[in-house]
Amino acid sequence: QVQLVESGGGVVQAGGSLRLSCAASRSGFSINAMGWYRQALGNQRELVATITRGGTTNYADSVKGRFTISRDNAKNTVYLQMSSLKPEDTAVYYCSANPLPWGSPMSWGQGTQVTVSS
């Protein structure tokens, strides 16, 4: 299994920015896609953004134009730059890793809380 460690969550005012990071520290499989999902209280976990090893990105409609996903393949690290944050972005954000460029992730991070105050 791949171990994923997230950092960068916190509390920010609406309109502010945060940057999340996630490093894969032990690779049990060759990672292709990495990504971010989020789960708000009472809601199901939802996709935020993914990026393949080749750099192809996919975003949820709700974050397009505000969030940017990027990665450093040499470090097996993925980032999520979040700007123009809204209270509805409040959630636990989970990092993910997948040996394929598509489909359900095989490994998850422990999650990091992002709270956007109005």
RODO-2510 file (C-alpha; in nm, 4 decimals, decimal comma):
residues 118
     n   res          X          Y          Z
     1     q     0,0000     0,0000     0,0000
     2     v     0,0997     0,3577    -0,0625
     3     q     0,1187     0,5801     0,2439
     4     l    -0,0075     0,9324     0,1809
     5     v     0,0558     1,2206     0,4198
     6     e    -0,1359     1,5462     0,3771
     7     s    -0,0549     1,8904     0,5134
     8     g    -0,1701     2,2484     0,4720
     9     g    -0,5264     2,2523     0,5982
    10     g    -0,6570     2,5171     0,8333
    11     v    -0,9036     2,7984     0,8840
    12     v    -0,9327     3,0805     0,6318
    13     q    -1,1789     3,3596     0,5629
    14     a    -1,3995     3,3525     0,2562
    15     g    -1,2092     3,4813    -0,0438
    16     g    -0,8787     3,3618     0,0950
    17     s    -0,6343     3,0968    -0,0239
    18     l    -0,4798     2,7756     0,1046
    19     r    -0,2348     2,5257    -0,0392
    20     l    -0,2589     2,1562     0,0396
    21     s     0,0296     1,9137    -0,0070
    22     c     0,0383     1,5354    -0,0102
    23     a     0,3468     1,3163    -0,0223
    24     a     0,3551     0,9460    -0,0976
    25     s     0,6108     0,8120     0,1450
    26     r     0,6021     0,4398     0,0754
    27     s     0,5093     0,3108    -0,2670
    28     g     0,3433    -0,0310    -0,2841
    29     f     0,2490     0,0258    -0,6447
    30     s     0,3565     0,2527    -0,9254
    31     i     0,1452     0,5645    -0,8877
    32     n    -0,0265     0,7111    -1,1914
    33     a    -0,3152     0,9348    -1,0890
    34     m    -0,3052     1,1402    -0,7713
    35     g    -0,5848     1,3575    -0,6551
    36     w    -0,7943     1,5294    -0,3947
    37     y    -1,1387     1,4437    -0,2699
    38     r    -1,3415     1,6116     0,0024
    39     q    -1,6164     1,5207     0,2426
    40     a    -1,8309     1,7787     0,4147
    41     l    -2,0223     1,6925     0,7298
    42     g    -2,3248     1,4836     0,6402
    43     n    -2,2241     1,4520     0,2767
    44     q    -2,0623     1,1826     0,0667
    45     r    -1,6998     1,2051    -0,0354
    46     e    -1,6674     1,3842    -0,3693
    47     l    -1,3951     1,4352    -0,6248
    48     v    -1,2226     1,7733    -0,6229
    49     a    -0,9411     1,7277    -0,8738
    50     t    -0,7107     1,4630    -1,0144
    51     i    -0,3899     1,4678    -1,2134
    52     t    -0,2217     1,1860    -1,4014
    53     r     0,1494     1,1172    -1,4191
    54     g     0,1412     1,2734    -1,7647
    55     g    -0,0206     1,5906    -1,6326
    56     t    -0,3788     1,5467    -1,7475
    57     t    -0,6087     1,7186    -1,4991
    58     n    -0,9749     1,6827    -1,4098
    59     y    -1,1732     1,9184    -1,1868
    60     a    -1,5146     1,9213    -1,0278
    61     d    -1,7291     2,1940    -1,1814
    62     s    -1,7640     2,3595    -0,8412
    63     v    -1,3899     2,4339    -0,8186
    64     k    -1,2969     2,5069    -1,1801
    65     g    -1,1212     2,8405    -1,2112
    66     r    -1,0537     2,8574    -0,8368
    67     f    -0,8461     2,5476    -0,7569
    68     t    -0,5305     2,4259    -0,9305
    69     i    -0,3846     2,0783    -0,8929
    70     s    -0,0186     2,0098    -0,9669
    71     r     0,2390     1,7437    -0,8888
    72     d     0,6084     1,6718    -0,8643
    73     n     0,6577     1,3220    -1,0054
    74     a     1,0135     1,2956    -0,8772
    75     k     0,8876     1,3509    -0,5227
    76     n     0,5563     1,1653    -0,5629
    77     t     0,3911     1,4769    -0,4247
    78     v     0,0650     1,6400    -0,5274
    79     y    -0,0524     1,9925    -0,4442
    80     l    -0,3861     2,1690    -0,4418
    81     q    -0,3795     2,5473    -0,4618
    82     m    -0,7175     2,6775    -0,3494
    83     s    -0,8161     3,0387    -0,4132
    84     s    -1,1350     3,2417    -0,3776
    85     l    -1,2456     3,0001    -0,1105
    86     k    -1,6123     2,9845    -0,0168
    87     p    -1,7814     2,8576     0,3006
    88     e    -1,9163     2,5655     0,0973
    89     d    -1,5577     2,4506     0,0405
    90     t    -1,5430     2,3600     0,4097
    91     a    -1,4681     1,9869     0,4343
    92     v    -1,2105     1,7260     0,5172
    93     y    -0,9827     1,6977     0,2154
    94     y    -0,8342     1,3577     0,1317
    95     c    -0,5376     1,2840    -0,0891
    96     s    -0,5602     0,9806    -0,3174
    97     a    -0,3344     0,7624    -0,5308
    98     n    -0,4144     0,5187    -0,8107
    99     p    -0,1967     0,2927    -1,0251
   100     l    -0,4240     0,3758    -1,3182
   101     p    -0,4944     0,7164    -1,4753
   102     w    -0,8664     0,6711    -1,4075
   103     g    -1,1036     0,4930    -1,1712
   104     s    -1,1342     0,4657    -0,7956
   105     p    -0,8232     0,5372    -0,5870
   106     m    -0,6400     0,2493    -0,4205
   107     s    -0,4885     0,4521    -0,1365
   108     w    -0,6112     0,7405     0,0770
   109     g    -0,4515     0,9878     0,3111
   110     q    -0,5814     1,0492     0,6606
   111     g    -0,7491     1,3760     0,5636
   112     t    -0,6911     1,7395     0,6498
   113     q    -0,9603     1,9836     0,7630
   114     v    -1,0270     2,2988     0,5626
   115     t    -1,2649     2,5479     0,7197
   116     v    -1,3757     2,8613     0,5369
   117     s    -1,5452     3,1203     0,7542
   118     s    -1,7919     3,3731     0,6170
***
